[in-house]
Amino acid sequence: MHKHNYTIRREKPSDIEAIDQVTKTAFASAAYSSGTESFIIHALRTNGQLTVSLVAEEEGILIGHIAISPVKISSGSKGWFGLGPVSVIPSRQGSGVGSGLIGASIDALREMQAAGCVVLGEPSYYGRFGFKTDARLLYPHAPAAYFQVQSFTGKIPEGTVEYDDSFNVTG
């Protein structure tokens, strides 16, 4: 298998159109996709809620993107974020690009002294990055096994998690 050389960096304004395309392409065949992922990222950016936006770039071409946005916790705990959507172009899915983006976004949150991060996704996949289910934090809109938590402080708040309104956009 040949080595891929891609770099991960923060998004620039000139990346926005390419991020849109990467996101649409990545989710085009996903069974669980609502088809609104690119609209969500756009809405987060417009609403000033796109806290971390990283791209994976190879030979000048964007091959992946990850978005991190703040979440609200009903108990009032501050400094918590949601990971996703994560997008990797189909030809590069399964090659470690998504893992690289997830790792880099977790590093970025730690540098910002975030309290923690939540993710909605495959438990076996996200478990590798330190995410686990925790009954103290609830997300009623998905099966409990798919809602996972990572605390950077060792403390997990109790309450219900709410993503930004941007996640409700449909167009």
VEXDREN-2710 file (C-alpha; in Angstrom, 1 decimal):
% VEXDREN-2710
k/r/px/py/pz
1/MET/0.0/0.0/0.0
2/HIS/1.5/3.4/-0.9
3/LYS/1.8/6.1/1.6
4/HIS/-0.6/9.0/1.3
5/ASN/0.8/12.5/2.1
6/TYR/-1.9/14.7/3.3
7/THR/-1.9/17.7/5.6
8/ILE/-4.5/18.8/8.1
9/ARG/-5.0/22.5/8.6
10/ARG/-7.7/25.1/9.6
11/GLU/-10.2/26.1/6.9
12/LYS/-9.6/29.2/4.9
13/PRO/-12.3/31.3/3.2
14/SER/-11.1/29.9/-0.2
15/ASP/-11.8/26.3/1.0
16/ILE/-15.6/26.9/1.6
17/GLU/-16.7/25.7/-1.8
18/ALA/-14.5/22.6/-1.7
19/ILE/-15.6/21.7/1.8
20/ASP/-19.2/21.9/0.5
21/GLN/-18.3/19.4/-2.3
22/VAL/-16.3/17.1/-0.1
23/THR/-19.2/16.9/2.4
24/LYS/-21.8/16.3/-0.3
25/THR/-19.7/13.6/-2.0
26/ALA/-18.8/11.9/1.3
27/PHE/-22.4/11.6/2.4
28/ALA/-24.0/10.9/-1.0
29/SER/-24.1/7.1/-0.5
30/ALA/-24.4/7.0/3.3
31/ALA/-27.6/5.2/4.4
32/TYR/-27.9/7.2/7.6
33/SER/-27.4/10.6/5.9
34/SER/-30.1/13.2/5.9
35/GLY/-28.4/14.9/2.9
36/THR/-28.2/18.1/4.9
37/GLU/-24.7/17.9/6.2
38/SER/-23.3/20.6/3.9
39/PHE/-26.2/22.9/4.8
40/ILE/-25.4/22.3/8.5
41/ILE/-21.8/23.3/8.1
42/HIS/-22.8/26.4/6.2
43/ALA/-25.3/27.3/8.9
44/LEU/-22.8/26.8/11.7
45/ARG/-20.3/29.0/9.9
46/THR/-22.9/31.7/9.2
47/ASN/-24.1/31.6/12.8
48/GLY/-20.6/31.8/14.2
49/GLN/-20.9/28.3/15.7
50/LEU/-18.2/26.6/13.7
51/THR/-15.6/26.5/16.5
52/VAL/-13.1/24.2/14.8
53/SER/-13.1/23.6/11.1
54/LEU/-10.3/21.5/9.8
55/VAL/-9.5/20.2/6.3
56/ALA/-7.4/17.4/5.0
57/GLU/-5.5/18.4/1.9
58/GLU/-3.5/16.3/-0.5
59/GLU/-1.6/17.8/-3.4
60/GLY/-3.7/20.9/-3.3
61/ILE/-7.0/19.0/-3.3
62/LEU/-9.4/18.8/-0.3
63/ILE/-10.1/15.2/0.6
64/GLY/-11.7/15.6/4.0
65/HIS/-13.3/18.0/6.5
66/ILE/-14.4/18.0/10.2
67/ALA/-16.6/20.5/12.0
68/ILE/-16.8/21.1/15.8
69/SER/-19.5/23.2/17.3
70/PRO/-20.6/24.1/20.8
71/VAL/-23.4/22.1/22.5
72/LYS/-25.6/23.2/25.3
73/ILE/-26.1/21.0/28.4
74/SER/-29.3/21.4/30.3
75/SER/-27.4/21.6/33.7
76/GLY/-25.6/24.7/32.4
77/SER/-22.1/23.1/32.1
78/LYS/-19.9/25.2/29.8
79/GLY/-17.1/24.3/27.4
80/TRP/-18.7/21.3/25.7
81/PHE/-18.6/20.7/22.0
82/GLY/-20.0/18.3/19.4
83/LEU/-17.9/16.6/16.8
84/GLY/-19.2/16.3/13.3
85/PRO/-20.0/16.2/10.5
86/VAL/-16.8/14.4/9.5
87/SER/-16.4/14.0/5.7
88/VAL/-13.9/12.1/3.6
89/ILE/-14.2/11.7/-0.1
90/PRO/-15.2/8.1/-1.0
91/SER/-12.0/7.2/-2.7
92/ARG/-10.1/7.9/0.5
93/GLN/-12.6/6.5/3.1
94/GLY/-10.9/3.8/5.2
95/SER/-7.4/5.2/4.6
96/GLY/-7.0/7.0/8.0
97/VAL/-8.0/10.5/6.8
98/GLY/-11.1/10.6/9.1
99/SER/-9.0/9.4/12.0
100/GLY/-6.4/12.1/11.4
101/LEU/-9.1/14.7/11.3
102/ILE/-10.8/13.5/14.5
103/GLY/-7.4/13.3/16.3
104/ALA/-6.5/16.8/15.2
105/SER/-9.9/18.2/16.2
106/ILE/-9.6/16.7/19.7
107/ASP/-6.1/18.2/20.0
108/ALA/-7.6/21.6/19.0
109/LEU/-10.3/21.3/21.7
110/ARG/-7.7/20.4/24.3
111/GLU/-5.6/23.4/23.3
112/MET/-8.7/25.6/23.8
113/GLN/-9.2/24.1/27.2
114/ALA/-12.6/22.7/26.3
115/ALA/-14.3/20.7/29.0
116/GLY/-15.3/17.9/26.7
117/CYS/-16.7/16.7/23.5
118/VAL/-19.7/14.5/22.4
119/VAL/-20.2/12.6/19.2
120/LEU/-23.0/10.7/17.6
121/GLY/-21.6/7.8/15.7
122/GLU/-20.4/4.2/15.6
123/PRO/-19.3/3.1/19.1
124/SER/-16.5/0.8/17.9
125/TYR/-15.1/3.6/15.7
126/TYR/-15.2/6.5/18.1
127/GLY/-14.2/4.4/21.0
128/ARG/-10.6/4.4/19.6
129/PHE/-10.4/8.1/20.2
130/GLY/-11.5/7.9/23.9
131/PHE/-15.2/8.4/23.5
132/LYS/-17.6/6.3/25.6
133/THR/-21.2/6.2/26.4
134/ASP/-22.1/7.8/29.8
135/ALA/-25.6/7.7/31.3
136/ARG/-25.1/11.1/32.9
137/LEU/-25.2/12.9/29.5
138/LEU/-28.3/12.2/27.5
139/TYR/-29.2/12.8/23.8
140/PRO/-32.8/11.7/23.4
141/HIS/-32.8/11.9/19.6
142/ALA/-30.6/8.8/18.9
143/PRO/-30.0/5.3/20.4
144/ALA/-28.0/5.7/23.6
145/ALA/-25.2/3.4/22.3
146/TYR/-24.4/5.9/19.5
147/PHE/-24.1/9.0/21.7
148/GLN/-20.7/9.1/23.2
149/VAL/-18.8/11.4/25.5
150/GLN/-15.2/12.4/26.1
151/SER/-14.3/14.6/29.1
152/PHE/-11.0/16.5/29.0
153/THR/-11.2/17.4/32.7
154/GLY/-12.2/14.1/34.2
155/LYS/-15.7/15.4/35.0
156/ILE/-18.8/14.5/33.2
157/PRO/-21.8/16.8/33.7
158/GLU/-25.4/15.5/34.1
159/GLY/-28.0/16.7/31.7
160/THR/-29.4/16.6/28.2
161/VAL/-27.3/17.7/25.3
162/GLU/-28.6/20.0/22.6
163/TYR/-26.8/20.7/19.4
164/ASP/-26.9/24.1/17.7
165/ASP/-30.1/25.0/15.8
166/SER/-27.9/24.8/12.7
167/PHE/-28.4/21.0/12.8
168/ASN/-32.1/21.5/12.0
169/VAL/-31.6/23.2/8.7
170/THR/-32.9/21.4/5.6
171/GLY/-31.7/23.7/2.8
END
